[in-house]
Amino acid sequence: MPIILAPINRELKILRVLTDEKTKKHLESLGITQNGIITVLSSGGGAVVCKLKEGRIALDSNISTKILVAEAV
């Protein structure tokens, strides 16, 4: 599911990032990598605020629809 539809306050595993290579490299430098763990803190108006390791990152609606996640086991 896209991260914009993901449940709040649950650990999620990043499955795929469906963007062009330039954007994908930028997201990787921020820590958004395939098989990484991310937690959605809030979601509204298309924007998503996520916890990534010990930091927080805000994703706009364009990017948050292209990051596919699943609940971490």
PyMOL commands that set and color helices and strands:
alter all, ss='L'
color gray80, all
select helices_A, chain A and resi 3-5+21-30+61-64
alter helices_A, ss='H'
color red, helices_A
select strands_A, chain A and resi 11-17+37-44+47-52+55-59+67-71
alter strands_A, ss='S'
color yellow, strands_A
deselect
rebuild
show_as cartoon
